[in-house]
Amino acid sequence: MVETMKRWNGWGDSSKTYPLPASAVRYLAAIIGEGQPALDAPLEEVLSSIPPSRLPTHPLISTD
């Protein structure tokens, strides 16, 4: 199994791969169960769910 990581809501460098040995996959499956891909959410959906800032107006703080 080879993993690459880079998403707007994730982290990592898509030019790097991290091979996971089959023995590690079996071990993790035995301990925590089979892996499930995380649900992805479009950036627009996440941004629309963020409430307006409650910070008081201040010249050194931007809420843009």
mmCIF file as Biopython writes it, N, C-alpha, C and O atoms, coordinates in Angstrom:
data_model
#
loop_
_atom_site.group_PDB
_atom_site.id
_atom_site.type_symbol
_atom_site.label_atom_id
_atom_site.label_alt_id
_atom_site.label_comp_id
_atom_site.label_asym_id
_atom_site.label_entity_id
_atom_site.label_seq_id
_atom_site.pdbx_PDB_ins_code
_atom_site.Cartn_x
_atom_site.Cartn_y
_atom_site.Cartn_z
_atom_site.occupancy
_atom_site.B_iso_or_equiv
_atom_site.auth_seq_id
_atom_site.auth_asym_id
_atom_site.pdbx_PDB_model_num
ATOM 1   N N  . MET A ? 1  ? 0.854   -1.172 0.000  1.0 0.0 1  A 1 
ATOM 2   C CA . MET A ? 1  ? 0.000   0.000  0.000  1.0 0.0 1  A 1 
ATOM 3   C C  . MET A ? 1  ? 0.898   1.232  0.000  1.0 0.0 1  A 1 
ATOM 4   O O  . MET A ? 1  ? 1.849   1.310  0.778  1.0 0.0 1  A 1 
ATOM 5   N N  . VAL A ? 2  ? 0.602   2.178  -0.858 1.0 0.0 2  A 1 
ATOM 6   C CA . VAL A ? 2  ? 1.366   3.420  -0.928 1.0 0.0 2  A 1 
ATOM 7   C C  . VAL A ? 2  ? 0.402   4.569  -0.717 1.0 0.0 2  A 1 
ATOM 8   O O  . VAL A ? 2  ? -0.626  4.650  -1.389 1.0 0.0 2  A 1 
ATOM 9   N N  . GLU A ? 3  ? 0.718   5.441  0.191  1.0 0.0 3  A 1 
ATOM 10  C CA . GLU A ? 3  ? -0.136  6.580  0.488  1.0 0.0 3  A 1 
ATOM 11  C C  . GLU A ? 3  ? 0.518   7.864  0.024  1.0 0.0 3  A 1 
ATOM 12  O O  . GLU A ? 3  ? 1.724   8.049  0.193  1.0 0.0 3  A 1 
ATOM 13  N N  . THR A ? 4  ? -0.257  8.739  -0.552 1.0 0.0 4  A 1 
ATOM 14  C CA . THR A ? 4  ? 0.170   10.114 -0.809 1.0 0.0 4  A 1 
ATOM 15  C C  . THR A ? 4  ? -0.860  11.006 -0.156 1.0 0.0 4  A 1 
ATOM 16  O O  . THR A ? 4  ? -2.042  10.665 -0.097 1.0 0.0 4  A 1 
ATOM 17  N N  . MET A ? 5  ? -0.424  12.127 0.324  1.0 0.0 5  A 1 
ATOM 18  C CA . MET A ? 5  ? -1.332  13.001 1.040  1.0 0.0 5  A 1 
ATOM 19  C C  . MET A ? 5  ? -1.205  14.430 0.541  1.0 0.0 5  A 1 
ATOM 20  O O  . MET A ? 5  ? -0.111  14.994 0.544  1.0 0.0 5  A 1 
ATOM 21  N N  . LYS A ? 6  ? -2.301  15.013 0.117  1.0 0.0 6  A 1 
ATOM 22  C CA . LYS A ? 6  ? -2.353  16.436 -0.164 1.0 0.0 6  A 1 
ATOM 23  C C  . LYS A ? 6  ? -3.775  16.772 -0.569 1.0 0.0 6  A 1 
ATOM 24  O O  . LYS A ? 6  ? -4.228  16.389 -1.648 1.0 0.0 6  A 1 
ATOM 25  N N  . ARG A ? 7  ? -4.469  17.479 0.286  1.0 0.0 7  A 1 
ATOM 26  C CA . ARG A ? 7  ? -5.817  17.922 0.017  1.0 0.0 7  A 1 
ATOM 27  C C  . ARG A ? 7  ? -5.986  19.285 0.662  1.0 0.0 7  A 1 
ATOM 28  O O  . ARG A ? 7  ? -5.209  19.657 1.540  1.0 0.0 7  A 1 
ATOM 29  N N  . TRP A ? 8  ? -6.981  20.022 0.241  1.0 0.0 8  A 1 
ATOM 30  C CA . TRP A ? 8  ? -7.204  21.329 0.852  1.0 0.0 8  A 1 
ATOM 31  C C  . TRP A ? 8  ? -7.459  21.174 2.345  1.0 0.0 8  A 1 
ATOM 32  O O  . TRP A ? 8  ? -7.070  22.043 3.125  1.0 0.0 8  A 1 
ATOM 33  N N  . ASN A ? 9  ? -8.094  20.100 2.756  1.0 0.0 9  A 1 
ATOM 34  C CA . ASN A ? 9  ? -8.403  19.891 4.162  1.0 0.0 9  A 1 
ATOM 35  C C  . ASN A ? 9  ? -7.489  18.853 4.799  1.0 0.0 9  A 1 
ATOM 36  O O  . ASN A ? 9  ? -7.801  18.292 5.849  1.0 0.0 9  A 1 
ATOM 37  N N  . GLY A ? 10 ? -6.377  18.614 4.161  1.0 0.0 10 A 1 
ATOM 38  C CA . GLY A ? 10 ? -5.408  17.671 4.701  1.0 0.0 10 A 1 
ATOM 39  C C  . GLY A ? 10 ? -4.034  18.303 4.757  1.0 0.0 10 A 1 
ATOM 40  O O  . GLY A ? 10 ? -3.913  19.511 4.960  1.0 0.0 10 A 1 
ATOM 41  N N  . TRP A ? 11 ? -3.033  17.528 4.587  1.0 0.0 11 A 1 
ATOM 42  C CA . TRP A ? 11 ? -1.678  18.034 4.607  1.0 0.0 11 A 1 
ATOM 43  C C  . TRP A ? 11 ? -0.807  17.070 3.847  1.0 0.0 11 A 1 
ATOM 44  O O  . TRP A ? 11 ? -1.256  15.995 3.448  1.0 0.0 11 A 1 
ATOM 45  N N  . GLY A ? 12 ? 0.404   17.439 3.650  1.0 0.0 12 A 1 
ATOM 46  C CA . GLY A ? 12 ? 1.346   16.529 3.017  1.0 0.0 12 A 1 
ATOM 47  C C  . GLY A ? 12 ? 1.862   17.056 1.691  1.0 0.0 12 A 1 
ATOM 48  O O  . GLY A ? 12 ? 1.527   18.160 1.262  1.0 0.0 12 A 1 
ATOM 49  N N  . ASP A ? 13 ? 2.652   16.272 1.079  1.0 0.0 13 A 1 
ATOM 50  C CA . ASP A ? 13 ? 3.298   16.616 -0.175 1.0 0.0 13 A 1 
ATOM 51  C C  . ASP A ? 13 ? 3.006   15.494 -1.150 1.0 0.0 13 A 1 
ATOM 52  O O  . ASP A ? 13 ? 3.468   14.370 -0.959 1.0 0.0 13 A 1 
ATOM 53  N N  . SER A ? 14 ? 2.238   15.787 -2.201 1.0 0.0 14 A 1 
ATOM 54  C CA . SER A ? 14 ? 1.815   14.734 -3.120 1.0 0.0 14 A 1 
ATOM 55  C C  . SER A ? 14 ? 2.964   14.159 -3.931 1.0 0.0 14 A 1 
ATOM 56  O O  . SER A ? 14 ? 2.789   13.149 -4.612 1.0 0.0 14 A 1 
ATOM 57  N N  . SER A ? 15 ? 4.139   14.781 -3.872 1.0 0.0 15 A 1 
ATOM 58  C CA . SER A ? 15 ? 5.283   14.217 -4.589 1.0 0.0 15 A 1 
ATOM 59  C C  . SER A ? 15 ? 5.997   13.152 -3.757 1.0 0.0 15 A 1 
ATOM 60  O O  . SER A ? 15 ? 6.894   12.474 -4.259 1.0 0.0 15 A 1 
ATOM 61  N N  . LYS A ? 16 ? 5.613   13.001 -2.505 1.0 0.0 16 A 1 
ATOM 62  C CA . LYS A ? 16 ? 6.219   12.005 -1.624 1.0 0.0 16 A 1 
ATOM 63  C C  . LYS A ? 16 ? 5.251   10.852 -1.422 1.0 0.0 16 A 1 
ATOM 64  O O  . LYS A ? 16 ? 4.047   11.066 -1.283 1.0 0.0 16 A 1 
ATOM 65  N N  . THR A ? 17 ? 5.760   9.656  -1.405 1.0 0.0 17 A 1 
ATOM 66  C CA . THR A ? 17 ? 4.946   8.482  -1.117 1.0 0.0 17 A 1 
ATOM 67  C C  . THR A ? 17 ? 5.485   7.805  0.141  1.0 0.0 17 A 1 
ATOM 68  O O  . THR A ? 17 ? 6.667   7.909  0.469  1.0 0.0 17 A 1 
ATOM 69  N N  . TYR A ? 18 ? 4.605   7.125  0.819  1.0 0.0 18 A 1 
ATOM 70  C CA . TYR A ? 18 ? 4.956   6.473  2.073  1.0 0.0 18 A 1 
ATOM 71  C C  . TYR A ? 18 ? 4.512   5.016  2.003  1.0 0.0 18 A 1 
ATOM 72  O O  . TYR A ? 18 ? 3.389   4.702  2.398  1.0 0.0 18 A 1 
ATOM 73  N N  . PRO A ? 19 ? 5.362   4.122  1.512  1.0 0.0 19 A 1 
ATOM 74  C CA . PRO A ? 19 ? 4.970   2.716  1.417  1.0 0.0 19 A 1 
ATOM 75  C C  . PRO A ? 19 ? 4.694   2.122  2.801  1.0 0.0 19 A 1 
ATOM 76  O O  . PRO A ? 19 ? 5.466   2.316  3.740  1.0 0.0 19 A 1 
ATOM 77  N N  . LEU A ? 20 ? 3.599   1.411  2.906  1.0 0.0 20 A 1 
ATOM 78  C CA . LEU A ? 20 ? 3.232   0.750  4.152  1.0 0.0 20 A 1 
ATOM 79  C C  . LEU A ? 20 ? 3.366   -0.747 3.930  1.0 0.0 20 A 1 
ATOM 80  O O  . LEU A ? 20 ? 2.654   -1.309 3.097  1.0 0.0 20 A 1 
ATOM 81  N N  . PRO A ? 21 ? 4.263   -1.404 4.656  1.0 0.0 21 A 1 
ATOM 82  C CA . PRO A ? 21 ? 4.452   -2.840 4.458  1.0 0.0 21 A 1 
ATOM 83  C C  . PRO A ? 21 ? 3.153   -3.616 4.720  1.0 0.0 21 A 1 
ATOM 84  O O  . PRO A ? 21 ? 2.342   -3.228 5.561  1.0 0.0 21 A 1 
ATOM 85  N N  . ALA A ? 22 ? 2.977   -4.700 3.994  1.0 0.0 22 A 1 
ATOM 86  C CA . ALA A ? 22 ? 1.781   -5.539 4.152  1.0 0.0 22 A 1 
ATOM 87  C C  . ALA A ? 22 ? 1.626   -6.009 5.592  1.0 0.0 22 A 1 
ATOM 88  O O  . ALA A ? 22 ? 0.504   -6.127 6.085  1.0 0.0 22 A 1 
ATOM 89  N N  . SER A ? 23 ? 2.732   -6.277 6.272  1.0 0.0 23 A 1 
ATOM 90  C CA . SER A ? 23 ? 2.644   -6.718 7.672  1.0 0.0 23 A 1 
ATOM 91  C C  . SER A ? 23 ? 2.050   -5.615 8.551  1.0 0.0 23 A 1 
ATOM 92  O O  . SER A ? 23 ? 1.310   -5.909 9.490  1.0 0.0 23 A 1 
ATOM 93  N N  . ALA A ? 24 ? 2.360   -4.372 8.262  1.0 0.0 24 A 1 
ATOM 94  C CA . ALA A ? 24 ? 1.801   -3.259 9.030  1.0 0.0 24 A 1 
ATOM 95  C C  . ALA A ? 24 ? 0.312   -3.109 8.750  1.0 0.0 24 A 1 
ATOM 96  O O  . ALA A ? 24 ? -0.461  -2.813 9.662  1.0 0.0 24 A 1 
ATOM 97  N N  . VAL A ? 25 ? -0.097  -3.309 7.506  1.0 0.0 25 A 1 
ATOM 98  C CA . VAL A ? 25 ? -1.515  -3.248 7.151  1.0 0.0 25 A 1 
ATOM 99  C C  . VAL A ? 25 ? -2.286  -4.326 7.905  1.0 0.0 25 A 1 
ATOM 100 O O  . VAL A ? 25 ? -3.356  -4.056 8.452  1.0 0.0 25 A 1 
ATOM 101 N N  . ARG A ? 26 ? -1.756  -5.536 7.938  1.0 0.0 26 A 1 
ATOM 102 C CA . ARG A ? 26 ? -2.421  -6.631 8.661  1.0 0.0 26 A 1 
ATOM 103 C C  . ARG A ? 26 ? -2.490  -6.330 10.161 1.0 0.0 26 A 1 
ATOM 104 O O  . ARG A ? 26 ? -3.522  -6.556 10.791 1.0 0.0 26 A 1 
ATOM 105 N N  . TYR A ? 27 ? -1.415  -5.832 10.721 1.0 0.0 27 A 1 
ATOM 106 C CA . TYR A ? 27 ? -1.382  -5.504 12.149 1.0 0.0 27 A 1 
ATOM 107 C C  . TYR A ? 27 ? -2.436  -4.441 12.482 1.0 0.0 27 A 1 
ATOM 108 O O  . TYR A ? 27 ? -3.214  -4.606 13.421 1.0 0.0 27 A 1 
ATOM 109 N N  . LEU A ? 28 ? -2.456  -3.365 11.715 1.0 0.0 28 A 1 
ATOM 110 C CA . LEU A ? 28 ? -3.419  -2.296 11.984 1.0 0.0 28 A 1 
ATOM 111 C C  . LEU A ? 28 ? -4.851  -2.780 11.810 1.0 0.0 28 A 1 
ATOM 112 O O  . LEU A ? 28 ? -5.728  -2.408 12.590 1.0 0.0 28 A 1 
ATOM 113 N N  . ALA A ? 29 ? -5.097  -3.603 10.801 1.0 0.0 29 A 1 
ATOM 114 C CA . ALA A ? 29 ? -6.442  -4.140 10.596 1.0 0.0 29 A 1 
ATOM 115 C C  . ALA A ? 29 ? -6.863  -5.003 11.778 1.0 0.0 29 A 1 
ATOM 116 O O  . ALA A ? 29 ? -8.028  -4.982 12.173 1.0 0.0 29 A 1 
ATOM 117 N N  . ALA A ? 30 ? -5.930  -5.760 12.344 1.0 0.0 30 A 1 
ATOM 118 C CA . ALA A ? 30 ? -6.245  -6.611 13.488 1.0 0.0 30 A 1 
ATOM 119 C C  . ALA A ? 30 ? -6.516  -5.776 14.742 1.0 0.0 30 A 1 
ATOM 120 O O  . ALA A ? 30 ? -7.361  -6.140 15.560 1.0 0.0 30 A 1 
ATOM 121 N N  . ILE A ? 31 ? -5.814  -4.676 14.892 1.0 0.0 31 A 1 
ATOM 122 C CA . ILE A ? 31 ? -5.951  -3.846 16.095 1.0 0.0 31 A 1 
ATOM 123 C C  . ILE A ? 31 ? -7.141  -2.896 16.009 1.0 0.0 31 A 1 
ATOM 124 O O  . ILE A ? 31 ? -7.922  -2.789 16.954 1.0 0.0 31 A 1 
ATOM 125 N N  . ILE A ? 32 ? -7.283  -2.203 14.871 1.0 0.0 32 A 1 
ATOM 126 C CA . ILE A ? 32 ? -8.319  -1.165 14.787 1.0 0.0 32 A 1 
ATOM 127 C C  . ILE A ? 32 ? -9.378  -1.445 13.724 1.0 0.0 32 A 1 
ATOM 128 O O  . ILE A ? 32 ? -10.317 -0.663 13.569 1.0 0.0 32 A 1 
ATOM 129 N N  . GLY A ? 33 ? -9.242  -2.527 13.006 1.0 0.0 33 A 1 
ATOM 130 C CA . GLY A ? 33 ? -10.224 -2.857 11.977 1.0 0.0 33 A 1 
ATOM 131 C C  . GLY A ? 33 ? -9.799  -2.335 10.612 1.0 0.0 33 A 1 
ATOM 132 O O  . GLY A ? 33 ? -8.800  -1.630 10.467 1.0 0.0 33 A 1 
ATOM 133 N N  . GLU A ? 34 ? -10.594 -2.709 9.622  1.0 0.0 34 A 1 
ATOM 134 C CA . GLU A ? 34 ? -10.303 -2.278 8.261  1.0 0.0 34 A 1 
ATOM 135 C C  . GLU A ? 34 ? -10.438 -0.758 8.165  1.0 0.0 34 A 1 
ATOM 136 O O  . GLU A ? 34 ? -11.310 -0.158 8.794  1.0 0.0 34 A 1 
ATOM 137 N N  . GLY A ? 35 ? -9.581  -0.164 7.388  1.0 0.0 35 A 1 
ATOM 138 C CA . GLY A ? 35 ? -9.637  1.278  7.191  1.0 0.0 35 A 1 
ATOM 139 C C  . GLY A ? 35 ? -10.792 1.698  6.318  1.0 0.0 35 A 1 
ATOM 140 O O  . GLY A ? 35 ? -11.204 0.962  5.421  1.0 0.0 35 A 1 
ATOM 141 N N  . GLN A ? 36 ? -11.308 2.862  6.571  1.0 0.0 36 A 1 
ATOM 142 C CA . GLN A ? 36 ? -12.368 3.449  5.771  1.0 0.0 36 A 1 
ATOM 143 C C  . GLN A ? 36 ? -11.905 4.818  5.299  1.0 0.0 36 A 1 
ATOM 144 O O  . GLN A ? 36 ? -11.407 5.612  6.096  1.0 0.0 36 A 1 
ATOM 145 N N  . PRO A ? 37 ? -12.062 5.100  4.022  1.0 0.0 37 A 1 
ATOM 146 C CA . PRO A ? 37 ? -11.658 6.428  3.556  1.0 0.0 37 A 1 
ATOM 147 C C  . PRO A ? 37 ? -12.479 7.499  4.258  1.0 0.0 37 A 1 
ATOM 148 O O  . PRO A ? 37 ? -13.674 7.327  4.495  1.0 0.0 37 A 1 
ATOM 149 N N  . ALA A ? 38 ? -11.835 8.583  4.580  1.0 0.0 38 A 1 
ATOM 150 C CA . ALA A ? 38 ? -12.537 9.707  5.204  1.0 0.0 38 A 1 
ATOM 151 C C  . ALA A ? 38 ? -13.487 10.327 4.192  1.0 0.0 38 A 1 
ATOM 152 O O  . ALA A ? 38 ? -13.191 10.397 2.999  1.0 0.0 38 A 1 
ATOM 153 N N  . LEU A ? 39 ? -14.634 10.777 4.688  1.0 0.0 39 A 1 
ATOM 154 C CA . LEU A ? 39 ? -15.569 11.461 3.808  1.0 0.0 39 A 1 
ATOM 155 C C  . LEU A ? 39 ? -14.950 12.792 3.406  1.0 0.0 39 A 1 
ATOM 156 O O  . LEU A ? 39 ? -14.359 13.496 4.226  1.0 0.0 39 A 1 
ATOM 157 N N  . ASP A ? 40 ? -15.097 13.115 2.149  1.0 0.0 40 A 1 
ATOM 158 C CA . ASP A ? 40 ? -14.551 14.369 1.654  1.0 0.0 40 A 1 
ATOM 159 C C  . ASP A ? 40 ? -15.667 15.398 1.618  1.0 0.0 40 A 1 
ATOM 160 O O  . ASP A ? 40 ? -16.820 15.071 1.338  1.0 0.0 40 A 1 
ATOM 161 N N  . ALA A ? 41 ? -15.321 16.624 1.899  1.0 0.0 41 A 1 
ATOM 162 C CA . ALA A ? 41 ? -16.296 17.706 1.852  1.0 0.0 41 A 1 
ATOM 163 C C  . ALA A ? 41 ? -15.749 18.795 0.943  1.0 0.0 41 A 1 
ATOM 164 O O  . ALA A ? 41 ? -14.581 19.167 1.054  1.0 0.0 41 A 1 
ATOM 165 N N  . PRO A ? 42 ? -16.578 19.305 0.052  1.0 0.0 42 A 1 
ATOM 166 C CA . PRO A ? 42 ? -16.114 20.395 -0.802 1.0 0.0 42 A 1 
ATOM 167 C C  . PRO A ? 42 ? -15.784 21.630 0.044  1.0 0.0 42 A 1 
ATOM 168 O O  . PRO A ? 42 ? -16.455 21.909 1.038  1.0 0.0 42 A 1 
ATOM 169 N N  . LEU A ? 43 ? -14.771 22.345 -0.352 1.0 0.0 43 A 1 
ATOM 170 C CA . LEU A ? 43 ? -14.336 23.540 0.385  1.0 0.0 43 A 1 
ATOM 171 C C  . LEU A ? 43 ? -15.492 24.511 0.574  1.0 0.0 43 A 1 
ATOM 172 O O  . LEU A ? 43 ? -15.654 25.072 1.658  1.0 0.0 43 A 1 
ATOM 173 N N  . GLU A ? 44 ? -16.295 24.719 -0.462 1.0 0.0 44 A 1 
ATOM 174 C CA . GLU A ? 44 ? -17.404 25.668 -0.380 1.0 0.0 44 A 1 
ATOM 175 C C  . GLU A ? 44 ? -18.405 25.265 0.708  1.0 0.0 44 A 1 
ATOM 176 O O  . GLU A ? 44 ? -18.936 26.119 1.419  1.0 0.0 44 A 1 
ATOM 177 N N  . GLU A ? 45 ? -18.656 23.958 0.829  1.0 0.0 45 A 1 
ATOM 178 C CA . GLU A ? 45 ? -19.592 23.468 1.847  1.0 0.0 45 A 1 
ATOM 179 C C  . GLU A ? 45 ? -19.072 23.752 3.249  1.0 0.0 45 A 1 
ATOM 180 O O  . GLU A ? 45 ? -19.826 24.181 4.122  1.0 0.0 45 A 1 
ATOM 181 N N  . VAL A ? 46 ? -17.797 23.514 3.461  1.0 0.0 46 A 1 
ATOM 182 C CA . VAL A ? 46 ? -17.208 23.758 4.775  1.0 0.0 46 A 1 
ATOM 183 C C  . VAL A ? 46 ? -17.213 25.249 5.091  1.0 0.0 46 A 1 
ATOM 184 O O  . VAL A ? 46 ? -17.562 25.644 6.203  1.0 0.0 46 A 1 
ATOM 185 N N  . LEU A ? 47 ? -16.831 26.078 4.125  1.0 0.0 47 A 1 
ATOM 186 C CA . LEU A ? 47 ? -16.805 27.524 4.356  1.0 0.0 47 A 1 
ATOM 187 C C  . LEU A ? 47 ? -18.189 28.073 4.675  1.0 0.0 47 A 1 
ATOM 188 O O  . LEU A ? 47 ? -18.327 28.978 5.498  1.0 0.0 47 A 1 
ATOM 189 N N  . SER A ? 48 ? -19.209 27.528 4.028  1.0 0.0 48 A 1 
ATOM 190 C CA . SER A ? 48 ? -20.568 28.024 4.275  1.0 0.0 48 A 1 
ATOM 191 C C  . SER A ? 48 ? -21.076 27.655 5.664  1.0 0.0 48 A 1 
ATOM 192 O O  . SER A ? 48 ? -22.041 28.250 6.145  1.0 0.0 48 A 1 
ATOM 193 N N  . SER A ? 49 ? -20.442 26.685 6.315  1.0 0.0 49 A 1 
ATOM 194 C CA . SER A ? 49 ? -20.893 26.275 7.651  1.0 0.0 49 A 1 
ATOM 195 C C  . SER A ? 49 ? -20.181 27.037 8.779  1.0 0.0 49 A 1 
ATOM 196 O O  . SER A ? 49 ? -20.488 26.833 9.953  1.0 0.0 49 A 1 
ATOM 197 N N  . ILE A ? 50 ? -19.244 27.901 8.426  1.0 0.0 50 A 1 
ATOM 198 C CA . ILE A ? 50 ? -18.507 28.661 9.443  1.0 0.0 50 A 1 
ATOM 199 C C  . ILE A ? 50 ? -19.295 29.912 9.804  1.0 0.0 50 A 1 
ATOM 200 O O  . ILE A ? 50 ? -19.610 30.713 8.923  1.0 0.0 50 A 1 
ATOM 201 N N  . PRO A ? 51 ? -19.618 30.097 11.076 1.0 0.0 51 A 1 
ATOM 202 C CA . PRO A ? 51 ? -20.386 31.285 11.467 1.0 0.0 51 A 1 
ATOM 203 C C  . PRO A ? 51 ? -19.528 32.543 11.373 1.0 0.0 51 A 1 
ATOM 204 O O  . PRO A ? 51 ? -18.300 32.457 11.338 1.0 0.0 51 A 1 
ATOM 205 N N  . PRO A ? 52 ? -20.166 33.705 11.334 1.0 0.0 52 A 1 
ATOM 206 C CA . PRO A ? 52 ? -19.402 34.959 11.307 1.0 0.0 52 A 1 
ATOM 207 C C  . PRO A ? 52 ? -18.526 35.076 12.557 1.0 0.0 52 A 1 
ATOM 208 O O  . PRO A ? 52 ? -18.835 34.514 13.608 1.0 0.0 52 A 1 
ATOM 209 N N  . SER A ? 53 ? -17.450 35.801 12.418 1.0 0.0 53 A 1 
ATOM 210 C CA . SER A ? 53 ? -16.529 35.992 13.536 1.0 0.0 53 A 1 
ATOM 211 C C  . SER A ? 53 ? -17.194 36.773 14.662 1.0 0.0 53 A 1 
ATOM 212 O O  . SER A ? 53 ? -17.993 37.678 14.424 1.0 0.0 53 A 1 
ATOM 213 N N  . ARG A ? 54 ? -16.850 36.409 15.884 1.0 0.0 54 A 1 
ATOM 214 C CA . ARG A ? 54 ? -17.337 37.134 17.058 1.0 0.0 54 A 1 
ATOM 215 C C  . ARG A ? 54 ? -16.253 38.047 17.621 1.0 0.0 54 A 1 
ATOM 216 O O  . ARG A ? 54 ? -16.443 38.683 18.657 1.0 0.0 54 A 1 
ATOM 217 N N  . LEU A ? 55 ? -15.114 38.105 16.929 1.0 0.0 55 A 1 
ATOM 218 C CA . LEU A ? 55 ? -14.041 38.979 17.405 1.0 0.0 55 A 1 
ATOM 219 C C  . LEU A ? 55 ? -14.458 40.432 17.274 1.0 0.0 55 A 1 
ATOM 220 O O  . LEU A ? 55 ? -15.075 40.813 16.279 1.0 0.0 55 A 1 
ATOM 221 N N  . PRO A ? 56 ? -14.129 41.243 18.264 1.0 0.0 56 A 1 
ATOM 222 C CA . PRO A ? 56 ? -14.417 42.665 18.118 1.0 0.0 56 A 1 
ATOM 223 C C  . PRO A ? 56 ? -13.532 43.269 17.030 1.0 0.0 56 A 1 
ATOM 224 O O  . PRO A ? 56 ? -12.428 42.789 16.776 1.0 0.0 56 A 1 
ATOM 225 N N  . THR A ? 57 ? -14.024 44.316 16.397 1.0 0.0 57 A 1 
ATOM 226 C CA . THR A ? 57 ? -13.244 44.986 15.372 1.0 0.0 57 A 1 
ATOM 227 C C  . THR A ? 57 ? -11.957 45.533 15.988 1.0 0.0 57 A 1 
ATOM 228 O O  . THR A ? 57 ? -11.969 46.170 17.041 1.0 0.0 57 A 1 
ATOM 229 N N  . HIS A ? 58 ? -10.860 45.266 15.304 1.0 0.0 58 A 1 
ATOM 230 C CA . HIS A ? 58 ? -9.549  45.720 15.786 1.0 0.0 58 A 1 
ATOM 231 C C  . HIS A ? 58 ? -8.662  45.936 14.563 1.0 0.0 58 A 1 
ATOM 232 O O  . HIS A ? 58 ? -8.700  45.130 13.634 1.0 0.0 58 A 1 
ATOM 233 N N  . PRO A ? 59 ? -7.870  46.998 14.541 1.0 0.0 59 A 1 
ATOM 234 C CA . PRO A ? 59 ? -7.056  47.273 13.353 1.0 0.0 59 A 1 
ATOM 235 C C  . PRO A ? 59 ? -5.970  46.217 13.087 1.0 0.0 59 A 1 
ATOM 236 O O  . PRO A ? 59 ? -5.464  46.126 11.969 1.0 0.0 59 A 1 
ATOM 237 N N  . LEU A ? 60 ? -5.616  45.438 14.083 1.0 0.0 60 A 1 
ATOM 238 C CA . LEU A ? 60 ? -4.577  44.426 13.882 1.0 0.0 60 A 1 
ATOM 239 C C  . LEU A ? 60 ? -5.135  43.034 13.588 1.0 0.0 60 A 1 
ATOM 240 O O  . LEU A ? 60 ? -4.377  42.078 13.424 1.0 0.0 60 A 1 
ATOM 241 N N  . ILE A ? 61 ? -6.475  42.924 13.522 1.0 0.0 61 A 1 
ATOM 242 C CA . ILE A ? 61 ? -7.095  41.625 13.273 1.0 0.0 61 A 1 
ATOM 243 C C  . ILE A ? 61 ? -7.925  41.707 11.997 1.0 0.0 61 A 1 
ATOM 244 O O  . ILE A ? 61 ? -8.771  42.588 11.842 1.0 0.0 61 A 1 
ATOM 245 N N  . SER A ? 62 ? -7.665  40.766 11.087 1.0 0.0 62 A 1 
ATOM 246 C CA . SER A ? 62 ? -8.443  40.677 9.859  1.0 0.0 62 A 1 
ATOM 247 C C  . SER A ? 62 ? -9.317  39.438 9.926  1.0 0.0 62 A 1 
ATOM 248 O O  . SER A ? 62 ? -8.836  38.355 10.259 1.0 0.0 62 A 1 
ATOM 249 N N  . THR A ? 63 ? -10.598 39.591 9.613  1.0 0.0 63 A 1 
ATOM 250 C CA . THR A ? 63 ? -11.496 38.441 9.569  1.0 0.0 63 A 1 
ATOM 251 C C  . THR A ? 63 ? -11.832 38.054 8.137  1.0 0.0 63 A 1 
ATOM 252 O O  . THR A ? 63 ? -12.777 37.302 7.901  1.0 0.0 63 A 1 
ATOM 253 N N  . ASP A ? 64 ? -11.074 38.558 7.195  1.0 0.0 64 A 1 
ATOM 254 C CA . ASP A ? 64 ? -11.272 38.204 5.765  1.0 0.0 64 A 1 
ATOM 255 C C  . ASP A ? 64 ? -11.062 36.734 5.546  1.0 0.0 64 A 1 
ATOM 256 O O  . ASP A ? 64 ? -11.185 36.254 4.419  1.0 0.0 64 A 1 
#
